[in-house]
């Protein structure tokens, strides 16, 4: 009873269970929301619910649902007992607010379905969702028309820790997909010390793993760079401006997928994963956003749900 939907797509929502007594008979063509019912044991049901909620965070690129449901509620097979549960539990303030809806929940359910038999992918989704929960910015604030919205750096020590944790979690999600750079002292990733010129012995197999995951290694991702040129030295290697860049305030670059992953690992390895260096305080919201966006693209691509429309989903699962 918390949500009502009209045939034309309109949605109404009640924030308090006490408002239920004021509801008249639903208007013609309007129907109430439906519960997600899972016929399984409690632990598995909770894991499914938590995975759907984590997938929803990734889809939005921002934790828009406050206090998402973390576990399910048992429903009796007896109809009279179920009605008592609805009256005394589901329609009472407290748990009533836990029931949630979002436009992209069907896609989040599809992500959970794709990931369910792949524990590494499940962990990747949860890690990236936790990264967003730790620190993130709204995706629309990164639009080129917005220019530089945020201060790039801060002297706040606690903020340095939050930024580092968010980057570590996002890159760890990439590693769960087996899409990190695999190099060693014997087979280094770069040709020449201090460069980002790929060693073909590393890049070739890396591209093969990307293709196996359903990702085109030649595809580019916009690496967001705003304001004065005060980033870490890695950015000096990025010279292909995106189509919306003006080269001054908006200096976004188009970077190939292997290079973006390599740069994410560079940030993690040299500035966030170990004892902080003098460069750590040069990290900020734009670096967090970039690493999260790379992980987000890889996860959705791995699930075969990147740029997938609802109508396409309906055909796929019908």
BELKATA-V610569 format. One record per backbone hydrogen bond with DSSP energy under -0.5 kcal/mol. CO is the residue of the C=O (numbers start at 1). NH is the residue of the N-H. If there is no record, write none. Layout:
co:CO nh:NH
co:CO nh:NH
This chain:
co:2 nh:14
co:3 nh:33
co:4 nh:12
co:5 nh:31
co:6 nh:9
co:10 nh:6
co:12 nh:4
co:16 nh:19
co:17 nh:20
co:18 nh:21
co:19 nh:22
co:20 nh:23
co:27 nh:30
co:29 nh:7
co:31 nh:5
co:35 nh:37
co:38 nh:40
co:41 nh:45
co:42 nh:46
co:43 nh:47
co:44 nh:48
co:45 nh:49
co:46 nh:50
co:47 nh:51
co:48 nh:52
co:49 nh:53
co:50 nh:54
co:51 nh:55
co:52 nh:56
co:53 nh:57
co:54 nh:58
co:55 nh:59
co:56 nh:60
co:57 nh:61
co:57 nh:62
co:62 nh:64
co:64 nh:66
co:65 nh:68
co:78 nh:82
co:79 nh:83
co:80 nh:84
co:81 nh:85
co:82 nh:86
co:83 nh:87
co:84 nh:88
co:85 nh:89
co:85 nh:90
co:86 nh:91
co:89 nh:92
co:92 nh:96
co:93 nh:95
co:95 nh:98
co:95 nh:99
co:96 nh:99
co:102 nh:105
co:104 nh:108
co:105 nh:109
co:106 nh:110
co:107 nh:111
co:108 nh:112
co:109 nh:113
co:110 nh:114
co:111 nh:115
co:112 nh:116
co:115 nh:118
co:118 nh:122
co:119 nh:123
co:120 nh:124
co:121 nh:125
co:122 nh:126
co:123 nh:127
co:124 nh:128
co:125 nh:129
co:126 nh:130
co:127 nh:131
co:128 nh:132
co:129 nh:133
co:130 nh:134
co:131 nh:135
co:138 nh:141
co:139 nh:142
co:140 nh:143
co:143 nh:146
co:143 nh:147
co:144 nh:147
co:147 nh:149
co:155 nh:157
co:156 nh:160
co:157 nh:161
co:158 nh:162
co:159 nh:163
co:160 nh:164
co:161 nh:165
co:162 nh:166
co:163 nh:167
co:164 nh:168
co:165 nh:169
co:166 nh:170
co:167 nh:171
co:168 nh:172
co:169 nh:173
co:170 nh:174
co:171 nh:175
co:172 nh:176
co:173 nh:177
co:174 nh:177
co:174 nh:179
co:175 nh:178
co:181 nh:183
co:187 nh:184
co:189 nh:199
co:190 nh:192
co:192 nh:195
co:196 nh:198
co:197 nh:191
co:198 nh:200
co:199 nh:202
co:199 nh:203
co:200 nh:204
co:202 nh:206
co:203 nh:207
co:204 nh:208
co:205 nh:209
co:206 nh:210
co:207 nh:211
co:208 nh:212
co:209 nh:213
co:210 nh:215
co:211 nh:214
co:215 nh:217
co:216 nh:219
co:217 nh:258
co:219 nh:257
co:221 nh:255
co:222 nh:224
co:223 nh:253
co:225 nh:251
co:228 nh:230
co:232 nh:235
co:233 nh:236
co:234 nh:237
co:235 nh:238
co:237 nh:239
co:239 nh:241
co:240 nh:254
co:242 nh:245
co:249 nh:227
co:249 nh:251
co:250 nh:246
co:250 nh:247
co:252 nh:242
co:253 nh:223
co:253 nh:255
co:255 nh:221
co:256 nh:260
co:257 nh:261
co:258 nh:262
co:259 nh:263
co:260 nh:264
co:261 nh:265
co:262 nh:266
co:263 nh:267
co:264 nh:268
co:265 nh:269
co:266 nh:270
co:267 nh:271
co:267 nh:272
co:268 nh:272
co:268 nh:273
co:277 nh:280
co:279 nh:282
co:280 nh:283
co:281 nh:154
co:284 nh:288
co:285 nh:289
co:286 nh:290
co:287 nh:291
co:288 nh:292
co:289 nh:293
co:290 nh:294
co:291 nh:295
co:292 nh:296
co:293 nh:297
co:294 nh:298
co:295 nh:299
co:296 nh:300
co:297 nh:301
co:298 nh:302
co:299 nh:303
co:300 nh:305
co:301 nh:304
co:305 nh:308
co:307 nh:309
co:309 nh:313
co:310 nh:314
co:311 nh:315
co:312 nh:316
co:313 nh:317
co:314 nh:318
